Amino acid sequence: MNENRIKRNDLLSQKVIKGLESRGMTGYYVQTKEEALSLALSMIPEGATVSKGGSMSVKEIGLSEALAKGNYKFTDRDNRGPDAEDPRTAALKAYDADVYLCSTNAITEDGILVNIDGNANRVSALAFGPKKVILIVGMNKIAPDVDSALKRARNEAAPINTQRFGLSTPCCKTGSCMNCKNPDTICCQFLITRYSRHPGRIHVILVNEALGF
């Protein structure tokens, strides 16, 4: 990564962390995927019940694989093997988990989380239920303000995810939000997390790499 971009991200991360702290959330900043993995694992006690949302960022740093191999009661919603649980059963386990893992579609410079969901399992677990929530967030997801964060979620994250899932939404074909009401739309539930009334519950690990969408 360019030295000037690294310096810019180093400075910007501190602004985001201060914003998170002012909103009852805890922020951290690391340079690499490997550091993010080590930090996340240090925050998850052995034997803990762990669940996750549909996060590419969690997968990209190797956290899903590490939990599957470790001493954890890990429910991986991406498991499609013969031992996979019913998707609804797996999703419901998240609400009583010790730790829930996910990312965010966007985060503002002053620490507001912006997310869009299709089935709402991810945004609902972020809002309530799991005792601890750990978000893995690449610096590519930072936006100046809420309006910019919503635009990022709708015009970047959503189209890429519809393409990834092979859906038939207009954005899958055009690459940008068409504000559709298509049966396949994943823009069903919008969650703006501007404050957490439970200090120590939401932890955001900022990573100085491009992660997720």
C-alpha positions as MATLAB code, in Angstrom:
seq = 'MNENRIKRNDLLSQKVIKGLESRGMTGYYVQTKEEALSLALSMIPEGATVSKGGSMSVKEIGLSEALAKGNYKFTDRDNRGPDAEDPRTAALKAYDADVYLCSTNAITEDGILVNIDGNANRVSALAFGPKKVILIVGMNKIAPDVDSALKRARNEAAPINTQRFGLSTPCCKTGSCMNCKNPDTICCQFLITRYSRHPGRIHVILVNEALGF';
ca = [
       0.000    0.000    0.000;
       1.181    3.530   -0.796;
       2.971    5.170    2.142;
       0.785    8.276    1.979;
      -2.388    6.191    2.021;
      -1.119    4.254    5.026;
      -0.480    7.517    6.875;
      -3.901    8.872    5.894;
      -5.613    5.696    7.088;
      -3.628    5.718   10.334;
      -4.935    9.209   11.068;
      -8.478    8.532    9.891;
      -8.743    5.383   11.991;
      -8.152    7.407   15.158;
     -11.027    9.715   14.236;
     -13.323    6.743   13.672;
     -12.262    5.125   16.962;
     -12.976    8.331   18.876;
     -16.379    8.478   17.199;
     -17.129    4.885   18.179;
     -16.099    5.520   21.781;
     -18.408    8.543   21.956;
     -21.224    6.207   20.884;
     -20.699    3.458   23.464;
     -18.716    1.218   21.119;
     -15.066    0.135   21.179;
     -12.718    0.547   18.249;
      -9.343   -0.978   17.394;
      -6.958   -0.496   14.485;
      -4.541   -2.987   12.944;
      -2.508   -2.980    9.754;
      -2.999   -6.518    8.427;
      -5.432   -9.414    8.168;
      -3.119  -11.480   10.346;
      -3.189   -8.886   13.123;
      -6.976   -8.671   12.834;
      -7.266  -12.449   13.201;
      -5.018  -12.508   16.269;
      -6.900   -9.643   17.924;
     -10.332  -11.128   17.213;
      -9.333  -14.525   18.619;
      -7.973  -12.855   21.762;
     -11.448  -11.441   22.355;
     -13.223  -14.817   22.084;
     -12.860  -17.139   25.112;
     -12.367  -20.844   24.470;
     -15.629  -22.741   24.793;
     -17.688  -19.697   23.814;
     -20.746  -20.068   21.620;
     -19.997  -18.152   18.435;
     -22.160  -17.311   15.437;
     -21.707  -15.112   12.397;
     -23.494  -13.173    9.700;
     -22.817  -13.417    5.992;
     -19.487  -11.605    6.155;
     -16.754  -11.919    3.561;
     -14.462   -9.863    5.810;
     -14.680  -12.441    8.620;
     -13.833  -15.153    6.106;
     -11.038  -13.175    4.423;
      -8.992  -12.748    7.607;
      -9.260  -16.494    8.292;
     -11.462  -16.169   11.365;
     -14.146  -18.634   10.276;
     -11.542  -21.301    9.584;
      -9.732  -20.682   12.868;
     -12.944  -20.973   14.892;
     -13.994  -24.153   13.094;
     -10.688  -25.755   14.057;
     -10.556  -24.373   17.595;
     -12.213  -25.113   20.920;
     -15.409  -23.131   20.291;
     -19.092  -23.896   19.830;
     -19.108  -22.293   16.399;
     -22.191  -22.153   14.182;
     -21.045  -21.318   10.669;
     -24.012  -20.210    8.563;
     -21.887  -20.689    5.429;
     -21.470  -24.405    6.114;
     -23.043  -26.304    3.229;
     -21.669  -29.724    4.168;
     -23.614  -32.850    5.167;
     -23.494  -31.770    8.828;
     -24.919  -28.312    8.101;
     -27.834  -27.149   10.235;
     -31.104  -25.877    8.885;
     -30.432  -22.217    7.914;
     -33.208  -20.869   10.129;
     -32.048  -22.918   13.116;
     -28.487  -21.718   12.598;
     -29.598  -18.091   12.297;
     -31.705  -18.223   15.464;
     -28.743  -19.483   17.499;
     -27.077  -16.127   16.931;
     -29.455  -14.290   19.252;
     -28.226  -16.129   22.349;
     -24.571  -16.453   21.317;
     -21.693  -15.323   23.494;
     -20.069  -13.753   20.442;
     -21.489  -12.687   17.083;
     -19.217  -11.932   14.133;
     -20.023   -9.722   11.182;
     -18.854   -6.676    9.263;
     -20.656   -3.512    8.222;
     -21.657   -2.216    4.814;
     -20.268    1.189    5.758;
     -19.055    3.189    8.741;
     -18.945    6.961    8.980;
     -15.887    8.932   10.021;
     -17.626    9.715   13.312;
     -18.426    6.086   14.109;
     -21.969    5.393   12.857;
     -22.569    1.900   11.436;
     -24.788    1.608    8.351;
     -26.136   -1.755    7.205;
     -28.652   -3.146    4.732;
     -29.989   -6.689    4.942;
     -32.259   -9.007    3.020;
     -33.445  -11.473    5.685;
     -32.558   -9.175    8.618;
     -30.759  -11.901   10.574;
     -27.513   -9.891   10.522;
     -28.913   -6.458   11.345;
     -31.219   -7.832   14.029;
     -28.347   -9.658   15.756;
     -26.224   -6.528   15.579;
     -29.035   -4.550   17.213;
     -29.961   -7.028   19.961;
     -29.260  -10.480   21.325;
     -25.651  -11.687   21.305;
     -23.639  -10.722   24.389;
     -20.677   -9.461   22.325;
     -20.515   -8.362   18.693;
     -17.195   -8.178   16.853;
     -17.104   -6.446   13.482;
     -14.200   -6.855   11.051;
     -14.065   -3.704    8.917;
     -11.647   -2.785    6.143;
     -10.707    0.877    5.811;
     -12.339    0.798    2.361;
     -15.736    0.948    4.094;
     -15.308    4.350    5.727;
     -17.600    7.093    4.419;
     -17.683   10.794    5.365;
     -21.277   10.810    6.663;
     -24.503    8.803    6.867;
     -25.745    9.833    3.408;
     -22.449    8.736    1.861;
     -22.532    5.511    3.881;
     -26.029    4.694    2.634;
     -24.951    5.371   -0.934;
     -22.001    3.069   -0.480;
     -24.199    0.320    0.958;
     -26.780    0.618   -1.837;
     -24.518    1.275   -4.821;
     -21.441   -0.797   -4.010;
     -22.104   -3.451   -1.370;
     -25.608   -4.424   -2.490;
     -24.911   -4.845   -6.245;
     -21.777   -6.901   -5.581;
     -23.648   -9.142   -3.144;
     -26.546   -9.690   -5.550;
     -24.023  -10.710   -8.198;
     -22.288  -12.988   -5.697;
     -25.589  -14.703   -4.874;
     -26.701  -14.857   -8.512;
     -29.914  -12.891   -7.903;
     -32.081  -11.283  -10.576;
     -32.290   -7.727   -9.255;
     -31.805   -4.697  -11.522;
     -28.604   -3.737   -9.659;
     -27.175   -7.164  -10.461;
     -27.398   -6.211  -14.139;
     -26.588   -2.478  -13.955;
     -24.105   -2.390  -11.075;
     -25.951    0.395   -9.233;
     -29.066    0.730   -7.098;
     -32.350    1.102   -8.991;
     -34.466    1.412   -5.824;
     -36.302   -1.734   -6.873;
     -39.033   -3.790   -5.243;
     -37.880   -6.960   -6.931;
     -38.673  -10.192   -5.032;
     -34.929  -10.895   -4.949;
     -33.986   -7.529   -3.436;
     -31.574   -7.638   -0.521;
     -32.320   -4.019    0.420;
     -35.159   -4.926    2.779;
     -34.023   -3.808    6.218;
     -31.878   -0.731    6.921;
     -30.081   -0.337   10.260;
     -28.239    2.778   11.395;
     -26.355    2.169   14.634;
     -25.603    5.613   16.060;
     -25.212    4.601   19.724;
     -24.942    1.480   21.889;
     -26.580    1.609   25.311;
     -24.505   -1.414   26.362;
     -20.828   -0.410   26.685;
     -18.462   -3.268   25.910;
     -20.922   -5.062   23.620;
     -19.960   -3.801   20.145;
     -16.300   -4.011   19.105;
     -15.091   -2.754   15.721;
     -11.712   -3.930   14.417;
     -10.561   -1.580   11.666;
      -8.073   -3.171    9.276;
      -5.771   -1.166    7.016;
      -6.650   -3.363    4.047;
      -9.546   -3.587    1.609;
     -11.912   -6.235    2.967;
     -15.381   -7.325    1.860;
     -17.619   -5.213   -0.303;
];
